[in-house]
Amino acid sequence: MDLLPDVWRQDYWLPPGVTWTDMELLADSDRPQPLDLLVALPLALGFVALRCVFERFFAPPMGRCLGVKNRLRVTAAPSPRLESFYTKRSRRPTQGEIVSLMRLCGKTQRQIETWFRRRRNQDRPSQTKKFGEAAWRFVFYLGAFVAGLACLIDRPWFWDHRECWRQYPLQPMERAHYWYYMLELGFYSSLLLRISVDIKRKDFKEQVIHHLATIFLLSFSYCANYIRVGTLVMLLHDSSDILLESAKMFNYGTGWRKTCDAVFVVFAVVFLVTRLVIFPSRIIHTTLVLSMDVFEPFVGFYFFNVLLMVLQVLHIFWASLILRMVHKLLKGKLEKDERSDEESEVEEEEEEEEEEEKGGEENADQGGDYCWDRSKDALNSKLSMLTNNCVLNNLSNHRASAVDRMRKAQ
């Protein structure tokens, strides 16, 4: 019971020389209250519901305008034993498990591998689902960036970062910034709630760490009245996320390859400038160096800067993926996506599936002629093997008889 009061010790949250009594000098509506964070929970649930409505009624028309189409995939033949193994044990059986399944089902190794590949492809997300997720994020980031820019562009700390610490922590909070915080916190909480059912991407672990760090950063910065610098951090991140999601939307469409590449190059430039240049040189420098001109370091000061460092490490990780993609794009060898929108499963399965689909379409078009040509090729192959065997047998017999004659002569 004594742990809860210790969490709110003033030397944890406030600079030396400032007490909670000093904070109470501000009106309740002008200072952040920890209980305000509970508003983010219904907002998160509201975002989840709003997203379901958006992906069902608004994303499909947007996708049709961009030519988003789902790929036709060959379904796996019904097999209760293989289905039971797939759902209960593993989606990717080992070589030993394949041998056991061959004996159990009476199928060849090739048939087993083909069945599992087709079954995995059935569970892969469709293009429309991926487009819906990207479109939802694009709409939110665009709205959040415009709203954030509107409520910050005329504030003094937007241009002079030293103003972030003037009279800190006794700084009144504006209602526009309060709602900016709550909406961002509710949105990232909704992403965390949906992360188990959303598309599992290549950087799944990094995304979880990013969402958790963002939620902790927003919550702590709100309680400690780091709102001025917190709004700058949110605005900086939303600026490049808009371009990333728009590049994904064009990537899922048909006939937008050049547009997607152009938008992605612009995104890469904006990301590298904002996340690797402005964020460490302006934001982190402001919180780590300039703030010490106003107050001495305390526990909250170190905790806030550690969270910013975690974000910076993630920025470096994503920047390496982006630079790799830009390098391939400039060389004209871009074959698969290295960005965070790539699923964790290999893309070779889709390529093999497309080859099978093309083969099936060609077979259907050729009809009986194809079947006859295929049978004829098989027959010719067998005749060739038989002829080769006969020739080899004759040569072997002739050689054996010659050896016998040489032995008799000796």
N, C-alpha and C positions, 0 to 999 in steps of 0.2 A: 504493500500500500504506500510505502514511502518512496517507491521508485518514480511514480508519476510526478510528484512535486519536483524531484531532482531533474527531470527532463526539462522543466521550464525554469531552471536556474538562470538568473539574468546574466551571469557571466558566460553562459553558453551562447545566448542569443544576442546580447547587446555589448557594445564596446565598453571598455573600462570607464567608470565614472557616470554611466547612464543606467538608470533603474527603470523597473516597470512603472513606478510612480510617475516618472518623467514622461513615459509614453502615454499615460492617462490624461496628460494635459491636452492631448489632441482629442477632438470629438470622436465618438464611437464610429460615426459614418466616415471619418477622415483617416482612420488608421486601420490596418489589416488586423483581423481577428482570426485565430486558428480555426474556430468553428466555421468560418466562411468556406473552408475547403470542402465541407460536406455538400455544398451546392454542386460540386463537380460530379458527385455520384449520380443524381438524377439527370444531369446533363449528359453523362456518358451513356446512360441507358437511352436517353432521347436521341443521341447520335446514332446508336445502333439501330433503333427503329427507323430513323430518318434514312439511314443508309440502305436498309432493306427496301424502303419505298423507292429510293432513287435508283437502285440497281434493277428493280423490277419494271418501273414505268418510264424512267428518263434515260438510263444508260442504253437500252436497246435501240431507240431511235437515233441517238448519237452515234452508236456503232454502225448502224446501217448507212448513215451519211458518210462515214469513213470507209465503208466496204469491209467491215469486220465479218468474217465467216468462220464457222467451225469446220474443222477438218473431218473428212469422212474416215472412220477407222474400222478396221476389220475386227469384229468381236470374236472372243474366244469361244470355241465350241463347248457346250455344256459337259462338265465332268465333275461329278460330286466329290470324288476323292481329291482331285487337284484343287478344287475350290475350297475344300476343307483345309488342305495344307496351306493354301494361299492366305486364308483369313485367320487361321489359328497359329501358324508357325512362322512362316517367312514368305515374303514376296519375292525374294531372290534366293532360291535353293542353291546349296553348294553342290559340288560334283558328286559327292557321295550320296547326297539326298536325291539327286537326279537319277542315279543308278537304282536306288530303292524304288523311286516312283516308276521307273521303267518296268521293273518286275511286277509292281503292284497293279499298274494300269495296262500293261501290255503295249506300250508305245515306245517309239525310238527316242533317242536323245534329242534329235532335231525337233521332233514333235513336242516333247516336253518343254524345250526352251522356247519354241514358237508360242506355245500356249501361254506361258508365263509372261512373255513379252507383250502379247496381245492383251492379256488380263491387266497388266500394269498400265498399258495405254488407255484402257477403259476408265481407269481411275484418275488419269491425268486431267487437270483443269482445262476447260474449253477456252477458246479465244474470247468468247463473249464474257465469260466470268473474269478473266484477266483484264479485259477492257473495262468492265464495270468497276473493279477495284481501283484501277488507275484513274478513271473518270471521277470517282468519288473523292479521292485525295486531291485531284486537280481542282475541283470545285471548292473544296474547303480551303486549301492553301491560297488560292486566288482571292477568295473572300476575306480570309484572315490577313493577308498581306495588304490588301487595299484598306481594310478597316484599321489595321495597325499603323499604316503610313499616315492615314488621315488624322489619327489622334496623337501622333508623335512629331509630325513634321514642323509644327509650330512651337514645340517645346524646347527650352534652352539646352537640355542635356542631349538632344538629338544631334546638335552641332558641336557642343563643347562638353566632352565627357566628364570634365571636372565638376560640372553641375550635378552629376549623379550623386555626389557626396556632400553637397552643400547642406549644412544643418542636419546631416544624417545622425541618428535615425529618426529625428523628429520632423519627418517630411509628410505632409498631408497626401492622402491617396485620392486620386480622381476616380469618379465612377466609371468613366470610359476605360481606364486602365484596369479597374476591377473586373469588368466584364471581359476584357481582352484576356486577362489571366484565366478566368474561370472557363471560358470557351476553349482555350488552348489546352488547359488541364483536362477538361471533359473529353476533348477529342482524342488526346493521347491515351487516356484511360479506356476509351472505347476501342482503340487499336489493340490495347493489351487484352481486353476482354475477348476480342475476336481473333486473336493471333493463332489460337488452336484450330480454328475452322477455316481461316484464310489460307491462301496458297502458301505452301511451305517453300520458301525461297532459299537460294544458295547461301545467303548471309543471315539465316534464321537466328542463330545465337547472337550475332551482333545486333540484330533488330531488337531482340528482347532486352539486351543490355542498354541499348539506346532508349527504348521506351521507359524502362525503369529509371535510368539516370535522368531523363527529362522530367518524369513525374516527381522524383525526389528534388530535382533542381527547382522546379516551379513551386512545389509545396514549401520548401525551406526558404526560398527567396521571398515568397509572399509573407510568411510568418516573421521573417527577420527584416521586412520592409526594404528588401533589395529590389523593389518594383521597378525603379527607373532603369537600372542596368538589365533587369530581367526582360523588360519590353524590347530592349535593343537586341538581346539574344534571340528572342522569338522572331522578330522582324527579319533578322539576318538569315535565319534558317529557312523561313518561308520563301524568301526570294529565289533560291535555287531549286527548292522542291517543286515549285510551279513548273519550271522548265523540264524537270525530270519526268514528272507525270505526263506532261503533254507529249514528250518524246515517246513514252511508252504507248500512249494512245495512238499515235501515228504508226508506231511499229506493229501494232496488232491489226491495223487496217490494210487494205489492198491498194497498191499503186501509190503509196506515200513513202517509198523508201528514201528518196532524196530529201524530202521534207523532214523525215525522221532523223536522218544523218545531220542535216543542217541544224535542227533544233538541239540535237544532242551535243554538237560541237559548241553551240552557244551555252548550253547548260554546263559543259565541262569547264569553259572559261569562267563563268559566273561562280561555279562551285569552288574552283581552285582559288579564285580571288577572295571570295567571301570567307571560306572555311580555313584556308591555309595562310592567308595574308591578313585580312581585316580582323578575323576573329582572334588570333593570338596577339597581333600587334596593337589592336585597339581595345577589344573587350577584356581579354585576360590581362593586358597591361594596365587597364583601368582599375580592375578589381584587385590586382596583385600589388601594384605600385602606387598609383595615384590615390587610392583610398587611404594609404598609410599617412598621407599628408594631413588627413582629417582626424583619424583615430588610430589607436594602437591595435595590433592583431589580437583576435580572440578566437574561441573555438569555432564559432560560426563562420568567421573569416576563412579559416583553414578548410572547413568542410565545403563551403561554397566553391572555393577555388579548386579543390580536389574533383568535384563533380564537373567543373569546366574542363579540367585536364582529361577526364574520362571521355568527354565529348570530343576533345581534340584528338585523342588517340583513334577514336572511331572515324574521325574525318580523314586521318592519314590512311587508314585501312581502305576506306572507300575511294580515296583519291588514287591509290595504286591500281584499283580495278578500273577506274575511269581512264587513267592514262594508258593502261594496256589496251582498252577498247579504242581510244583515239589513235594509238599507234597502228592498230590493225586497220582502222577506218581509212587512215591516210595512205596506207600501203595497198588498199583495195583487197585485203584478205580477211575481211570481217565475216566470219562464218557463224559464230554463235555469240550470244550475249554474255558479257562478263559482268554486267551490272547487277544490281540487286533484284531485278525483275526476272532473273532466270531461275527456274525451278531447280530443285536439288537433284532430280533424276536426269540421267544422261539423255542427250538429244539424239544419239544414234538410234534409239528405239523408234522415234518418229520418222527418221529417214528410212529405216528398214520397212516401217509400216507403209510409208508412201510408195516405196518401190513395189511392195506387194499389191497395193491398191492399183498402181499403174499397170502392173502385170495382169491383174484381174480384169481391168477395163479393156486391155488389149485382147485378152483371151475372149471376152464376151463379144467384141467387135468382129473378130476373125471367125468365130463360130466353128463349124465343122472343118474348115480348111486348117485352122490352127491345130485341132485335135489330130487331123491326118498327118500334118507336118511333124507334130511332136512324136506321134507313133512311128512315123517313118525314120525320124532321126534316132529314136531309141533302137529300132530294128537295125539300122545301119551300124550303130555303135556295137550292138551285139555281134553282128556278122564280122565286123572288123576285129573284135576280140577273138572270135572263133578262128578266123583266118590266121591271125598272128600266132595263136596257140598251135595250129596245124603246122605252120612254117617252122616254129621253134621245135616242135616234136620231130619233124623230118630232119632238121639240122642236127638235133641231138642223136638220133638213130644213125645218121650217116657218120657222125664223128665217132660214135662207139664202134661201128663196124670197121672203120679205118684203123682205130687203135688195136682191135683184135688182129687184123691182118699184119700189122707191124710186129706184134708179139710173136705170131707164128713164123714170120720171116726170120726174126732173130733166133 
